[in-house]
């Protein structure tokens, strides 16, 4: 859990992601077998067979085969973060665990980036959601958190929360496209506790969904968004928890 005082101190500056360096995992602990290239002549202490051109070529081929099998275990295996479509928060006007007064309003701005890993058409959403059903989600919903546990937590939040405000955009993307999404919207802050006395959790979420436009009775159009399940569609949403203060 982040230090709330540190979060509040940075609240006026908002959230901005920092680049991280990741070391590729090696199947052979980073040490790959060296390949020796025998020559056509052998030093005095070399086995006589290595001095024979035909045997030298055969030995070289054998060594190359052994090296290739060893190198296969050293190749970098992409993580899920590099295989699934991913949403990242580049910047936001709030920081994780920032205190916000209950019953007030909140203006939210920022930028999210969608990195596609396959062709996908839908809606990118930045939304403030309130829920008292997932009290432990604040520990895993953070822009720098492990992505798979966070995606699972966000799936649960979206199923058991109410929207307090959002911004949306229709999008289409394809493999390796990085698409920015600048969001800006006003949202309401719920009471600190719900009718049962449970504390309300508040989350700024950025995710992908499918959208359907419907006409309201007053003649205006509204976009109905259905969130795309992370594991089913191989999507990694992102978010951050805020702290509701007051009664």
C-alpha beads as a LAMMPS data file, in Angstrom:
LAMMPS data file: protein, C-alpha beads

247 atoms
246 bonds

1 atom types
1 bond types

-500.0 500.0 xlo xhi
-500.0 500.0 ylo yhi
-500.0 500.0 zlo zhi

Masses

1 110.0

Atoms # bond

1 1 1 0.000 0.000 0.000
2 1 1 1.350 3.388 -0.990
3 1 1 2.024 5.928 1.694
4 1 1 -1.050 8.156 1.658
5 1 1 0.961 11.169 2.692
6 1 1 3.244 10.745 -0.274
7 1 1 0.221 10.422 -2.548
8 1 1 -1.383 13.569 -1.153
9 1 1 1.869 15.504 -1.510
10 1 1 1.913 14.649 -5.201
11 1 1 -1.816 15.242 -5.702
12 1 1 -1.355 18.704 -7.166
13 1 1 1.014 17.344 -9.793
14 1 1 -1.089 14.341 -10.788
15 1 1 0.121 10.962 -11.908
16 1 1 2.778 10.489 -14.580
17 1 1 4.173 7.121 -15.456
18 1 1 7.913 6.553 -15.323
19 1 1 9.761 4.326 -17.819
20 1 1 10.929 1.047 -16.383
21 1 1 13.727 -1.199 -17.559
22 1 1 12.985 -4.883 -17.553
23 1 1 15.544 -7.633 -17.898
24 1 1 14.631 -10.395 -20.321
25 1 1 14.310 -13.791 -18.751
26 1 1 16.772 -16.380 -19.960
27 1 1 15.981 -20.049 -19.850
28 1 1 19.628 -20.892 -19.176
29 1 1 20.166 -18.244 -16.478
30 1 1 21.807 -15.880 -18.931
31 1 1 24.718 -18.215 -19.712
32 1 1 24.628 -19.724 -23.168
33 1 1 27.081 -22.372 -24.330
34 1 1 30.036 -21.074 -26.248
35 1 1 30.695 -22.375 -29.749
36 1 1 34.189 -23.498 -30.607
37 1 1 35.330 -23.439 -34.227
38 1 1 38.049 -26.016 -34.857
39 1 1 40.642 -25.125 -37.441
40 1 1 42.239 -27.266 -40.092
41 1 1 45.407 -27.702 -38.062
42 1 1 45.741 -28.682 -34.431
43 1 1 48.111 -27.397 -31.758
44 1 1 50.491 -29.999 -30.266
45 1 1 48.196 -30.835 -27.318
46 1 1 45.045 -31.181 -29.443
47 1 1 43.506 -34.569 -30.172
48 1 1 44.807 -35.864 -33.536
49 1 1 41.284 -36.300 -34.886
50 1 1 40.786 -32.552 -34.805
51 1 1 43.641 -32.094 -37.223
52 1 1 41.854 -34.096 -39.921
53 1 1 39.804 -31.777 -42.193
54 1 1 36.867 -34.173 -42.544
55 1 1 36.615 -34.901 -38.844
56 1 1 37.017 -31.204 -38.044
57 1 1 34.038 -30.306 -40.195
58 1 1 31.918 -33.023 -38.619
59 1 1 32.937 -31.891 -35.139
60 1 1 32.120 -28.281 -36.009
61 1 1 28.635 -29.293 -37.161
62 1 1 28.108 -31.303 -33.979
63 1 1 29.206 -28.394 -31.813
64 1 1 26.910 -26.028 -33.700
65 1 1 23.994 -28.403 -33.149
66 1 1 24.724 -28.536 -29.411
67 1 1 25.039 -24.741 -29.277
68 1 1 21.742 -24.271 -31.120
69 1 1 19.912 -26.517 -28.658
70 1 1 21.401 -24.544 -25.768
71 1 1 20.548 -21.199 -27.314
72 1 1 16.916 -22.252 -27.738
73 1 1 16.559 -22.151 -23.952
74 1 1 18.170 -18.706 -23.818
75 1 1 15.707 -17.011 -26.153
76 1 1 13.529 -14.357 -24.489
77 1 1 10.016 -15.554 -23.786
78 1 1 7.546 -12.638 -24.086
79 1 1 5.480 -11.938 -20.989
80 1 1 1.722 -11.547 -21.116
81 1 1 2.231 -7.777 -20.981
82 1 1 3.940 -8.057 -24.367
83 1 1 1.417 -10.480 -25.897
84 1 1 -1.962 -9.043 -24.854
85 1 1 -3.523 -5.731 -25.857
86 1 1 -2.618 -3.344 -23.055
87 1 1 -3.984 -0.053 -21.708
88 1 1 -1.538 2.188 -19.814
89 1 1 -2.061 5.471 -17.974
90 1 1 0.591 7.897 -19.159
91 1 1 -0.625 10.812 -17.030
92 1 1 -3.606 11.821 -14.900
93 1 1 -4.749 14.759 -12.802
94 1 1 -4.932 12.501 -9.723
95 1 1 -2.481 10.115 -8.070
96 1 1 -3.069 6.669 -6.554
97 1 1 -4.839 6.776 -3.175
98 1 1 -5.382 10.535 -3.420
99 1 1 -7.930 11.751 -0.872
100 1 1 -11.131 13.163 -2.374
101 1 1 -13.987 14.628 -0.291
102 1 1 -17.204 12.604 -0.117
103 1 1 -20.229 14.030 -1.879
104 1 1 -18.233 16.440 -4.017
105 1 1 -17.375 16.545 -7.697
106 1 1 -14.110 15.727 -9.369
107 1 1 -12.666 16.891 -12.692
108 1 1 -10.485 14.195 -14.231
109 1 1 -8.087 14.626 -17.143
110 1 1 -5.210 12.599 -18.445
111 1 1 -3.856 10.424 -21.208
112 1 1 -4.058 6.670 -21.665
113 1 1 -2.262 4.666 -24.350
114 1 1 -3.665 1.511 -25.947
115 1 1 -1.043 -0.908 -27.306
116 1 1 -2.745 -3.395 -29.623
117 1 1 -1.583 -6.966 -30.189
118 1 1 -4.274 -7.905 -32.689
119 1 1 -7.039 -6.279 -34.720
120 1 1 -9.654 -4.925 -32.349
121 1 1 -12.639 -2.613 -32.731
122 1 1 -14.545 -1.238 -29.772
123 1 1 -14.601 1.567 -27.228
124 1 1 -11.809 2.834 -24.991
125 1 1 -13.177 4.125 -21.689
126 1 1 -11.837 6.255 -18.843
127 1 1 -14.306 5.990 -15.974
128 1 1 -14.684 6.662 -12.266
129 1 1 -16.375 3.686 -10.579
130 1 1 -17.586 3.271 -6.992
131 1 1 -18.009 -0.058 -5.212
132 1 1 -18.084 -1.411 -1.667
133 1 1 -17.921 -5.039 -2.823
134 1 1 -14.169 -5.217 -3.535
135 1 1 -12.399 -3.751 -0.483
136 1 1 -9.081 -5.459 -1.243
137 1 1 -8.906 -4.193 -4.835
138 1 1 -7.082 -0.997 -3.808
139 1 1 -3.966 -3.062 -3.086
140 1 1 -3.661 -4.355 -6.660
141 1 1 -5.196 -1.569 -8.774
142 1 1 -2.280 0.765 -9.434
143 1 1 -0.610 1.858 -12.713
144 1 1 2.620 0.060 -11.732
145 1 1 0.999 -3.087 -10.308
146 1 1 1.305 -6.600 -11.734
147 1 1 -0.929 -6.546 -14.775
148 1 1 -2.680 -9.920 -14.634
149 1 1 -3.867 -9.665 -10.990
150 1 1 -4.917 -6.070 -11.661
151 1 1 -6.874 -7.114 -14.767
152 1 1 -8.730 -9.744 -12.707
153 1 1 -9.523 -7.171 -10.010
154 1 1 -10.779 -4.657 -12.585
155 1 1 -13.056 -7.318 -14.102
156 1 1 -14.576 -7.775 -10.632
157 1 1 -14.910 -4.029 -10.044
158 1 1 -16.700 -3.505 -13.356
159 1 1 -19.207 -6.232 -12.459
160 1 1 -20.014 -4.858 -8.985
161 1 1 -19.787 -1.061 -9.185
162 1 1 -21.625 1.990 -10.440
163 1 1 -20.354 4.663 -12.794
164 1 1 -19.757 8.114 -11.363
165 1 1 -18.688 9.654 -14.693
166 1 1 -16.768 8.695 -17.811
167 1 1 -15.256 9.609 -21.165
168 1 1 -15.298 7.297 -24.193
169 1 1 -13.981 7.030 -27.738
170 1 1 -14.679 4.582 -30.545
171 1 1 -11.421 2.943 -31.630
172 1 1 -9.997 0.458 -34.088
173 1 1 -6.469 -0.881 -33.770
174 1 1 -4.123 -3.545 -35.099
175 1 1 -0.997 -5.359 -33.948
176 1 1 1.751 -3.047 -32.585
177 1 1 -0.329 0.134 -32.980
178 1 1 -0.016 2.477 -29.973
179 1 1 -3.070 4.719 -29.814
180 1 1 -3.287 7.661 -27.364
181 1 1 -6.561 8.541 -25.645
182 1 1 -6.832 11.986 -24.036
183 1 1 -9.710 11.899 -21.579
184 1 1 -11.515 14.669 -19.738
185 1 1 -14.732 14.413 -17.719
186 1 1 -16.441 15.416 -14.488
187 1 1 -17.558 12.831 -11.958
188 1 1 -19.398 12.661 -8.662
189 1 1 -17.741 11.377 -5.488
190 1 1 -19.921 8.997 -3.427
191 1 1 -20.341 8.985 0.337
192 1 1 -17.515 7.366 2.268
193 1 1 -19.852 4.539 3.367
194 1 1 -22.768 2.830 1.664
195 1 1 -26.193 2.161 3.223
196 1 1 -24.918 -1.009 4.917
197 1 1 -22.005 0.781 6.540
198 1 1 -19.357 -0.676 4.241
199 1 1 -16.666 1.685 2.984
200 1 1 -16.982 2.718 -0.634
201 1 1 -14.010 2.125 -2.869
202 1 1 -13.387 4.593 -5.680
203 1 1 -11.432 3.711 -8.810
204 1 1 -10.298 5.517 -11.928
205 1 1 -10.289 2.791 -14.602
206 1 1 -9.190 2.720 -18.247
207 1 1 -10.436 -0.284 -20.191
208 1 1 -11.797 -1.500 -23.523
209 1 1 -15.364 -2.508 -24.266
210 1 1 -17.926 -3.035 -26.973
211 1 1 -20.342 -0.197 -27.637
212 1 1 -23.931 0.094 -28.810
213 1 1 -25.615 3.409 -29.525
214 1 1 -29.211 3.700 -28.328
215 1 1 -31.708 6.528 -28.655
216 1 1 -33.085 7.848 -25.375
217 1 1 -36.732 8.945 -24.923
218 1 1 -35.682 12.584 -25.165
219 1 1 -34.224 11.934 -28.625
220 1 1 -30.548 12.047 -27.688
221 1 1 -28.159 9.175 -28.360
222 1 1 -26.353 7.310 -25.616
223 1 1 -23.500 4.820 -25.860
224 1 1 -24.013 1.608 -23.919
225 1 1 -20.614 0.075 -23.145
226 1 1 -20.078 -3.577 -22.241
227 1 1 -16.575 -4.125 -20.782
228 1 1 -14.490 -6.783 -22.519
229 1 1 -13.371 -9.525 -20.134
230 1 1 -9.608 -9.442 -19.782
231 1 1 -8.845 -13.166 -20.047
232 1 1 -11.406 -13.890 -22.762
233 1 1 -10.229 -11.081 -25.048
234 1 1 -6.590 -10.984 -23.856
235 1 1 -6.746 -7.355 -22.735
236 1 1 -4.948 -5.755 -19.788
237 1 1 -6.915 -2.765 -18.409
238 1 1 -5.359 -0.347 -15.924
239 1 1 -6.513 1.840 -13.063
240 1 1 -5.821 3.441 -9.722
241 1 1 -7.683 3.585 -6.424
242 1 1 -8.670 6.870 -4.772
243 1 1 -9.592 7.430 -1.110
244 1 1 -12.989 8.877 -0.194
245 1 1 -12.787 11.015 2.940
246 1 1 -15.511 12.444 5.146
247 1 1 -18.942 11.136 6.093

Bonds

1 1 1 2
2 1 2 3
3 1 3 4
4 1 4 5
5 1 5 6
6 1 6 7
7 1 7 8
8 1 8 9
9 1 9 10
10 1 10 11
11 1 11 12
12 1 12 13
13 1 13 14
14 1 14 15
15 1 15 16
16 1 16 17
17 1 17 18
18 1 18 19
19 1 19 20
20 1 20 21
21 1 21 22
22 1 22 23
23 1 23 24
24 1 24 25
25 1 25 26
26 1 26 27
27 1 27 28
28 1 28 29
29 1 29 30
30 1 30 31
31 1 31 32
32 1 32 33
33 1 33 34
34 1 34 35
35 1 35 36
36 1 36 37
37 1 37 38
38 1 38 39
39 1 39 40
40 1 40 41
41 1 41 42
42 1 42 43
43 1 43 44
44 1 44 45
45 1 45 46
46 1 46 47
47 1 47 48
48 1 48 49
49 1 49 50
50 1 50 51
51 1 51 52
52 1 52 53
53 1 53 54
54 1 54 55
55 1 55 56
56 1 56 57
57 1 57 58
58 1 58 59
59 1 59 60
60 1 60 61
61 1 61 62
62 1 62 63
63 1 63 64
64 1 64 65
65 1 65 66
66 1 66 67
67 1 67 68
68 1 68 69
69 1 69 70
70 1 70 71
71 1 71 72
72 1 72 73
73 1 73 74
74 1 74 75
75 1 75 76
76 1 76 77
77 1 77 78
78 1 78 79
79 1 79 80
80 1 80 81
81 1 81 82
82 1 82 83
83 1 83 84
84 1 84 85
85 1 85 86
86 1 86 87
87 1 87 88
88 1 88 89
89 1 89 90
90 1 90 91
91 1 91 92
92 1 92 93
93 1 93 94
94 1 94 95
95 1 95 96
96 1 96 97
97 1 97 98
98 1 98 99
99 1 99 100
100 1 100 101
101 1 101 102
102 1 102 103
103 1 103 104
104 1 104 105
105 1 105 106
106 1 106 107
107 1 107 108
108 1 108 109
109 1 109 110
110 1 110 111
111 1 111 112
112 1 112 113
113 1 113 114
114 1 114 115
115 1 115 116
116 1 116 117
117 1 117 118
118 1 118 119
119 1 119 120
120 1 120 121
121 1 121 122
122 1 122 123
123 1 123 124
124 1 124 125
125 1 125 126
126 1 126 127
127 1 127 128
128 1 128 129
129 1 129 130
130 1 130 131
131 1 131 132
132 1 132 133
133 1 133 134
134 1 134 135
135 1 135 136
136 1 136 137
137 1 137 138
138 1 138 139
139 1 139 140
140 1 140 141
141 1 141 142
142 1 142 143
143 1 143 144
144 1 144 145
145 1 145 146
146 1 146 147
147 1 147 148
148 1 148 149
149 1 149 150
150 1 150 151
151 1 151 152
152 1 152 153
153 1 153 154
154 1 154 155
155 1 155 156
156 1 156 157
157 1 157 158
158 1 158 159
159 1 159 160
160 1 160 161
161 1 161 162
162 1 162 163
163 1 163 164
164 1 164 165
165 1 165 166
166 1 166 167
167 1 167 168
168 1 168 169
169 1 169 170
170 1 170 171
171 1 171 172
172 1 172 173
173 1 173 174
174 1 174 175
175 1 175 176
176 1 176 177
177 1 177 178
178 1 178 179
179 1 179 180
180 1 180 181
181 1 181 182
182 1 182 183
183 1 183 184
184 1 184 185
185 1 185 186
186 1 186 187
187 1 187 188
188 1 188 189
189 1 189 190
190 1 190 191
191 1 191 192
192 1 192 193
193 1 193 194
194 1 194 195
195 1 195 196
196 1 196 197
197 1 197 198
198 1 198 199
199 1 199 200
200 1 200 201
201 1 201 202
202 1 202 203
203 1 203 204
204 1 204 205
205 1 205 206
206 1 206 207
207 1 207 208
208 1 208 209
209 1 209 210
210 1 210 211
211 1 211 212
212 1 212 213
213 1 213 214
214 1 214 215
215 1 215 216
216 1 216 217
217 1 217 218
218 1 218 219
219 1 219 220
220 1 220 221
221 1 221 222
222 1 222 223
223 1 223 224
224 1 224 225
225 1 225 226
226 1 226 227
227 1 227 228
228 1 228 229
229 1 229 230
230 1 230 231
231 1 231 232
232 1 232 233
233 1 233 234
234 1 234 235
235 1 235 236
236 1 236 237
237 1 237 238
238 1 238 239
239 1 239 240
240 1 240 241
241 1 241 242
242 1 242 243
243 1 243 244
244 1 244 245
245 1 245 246
246 1 246 247
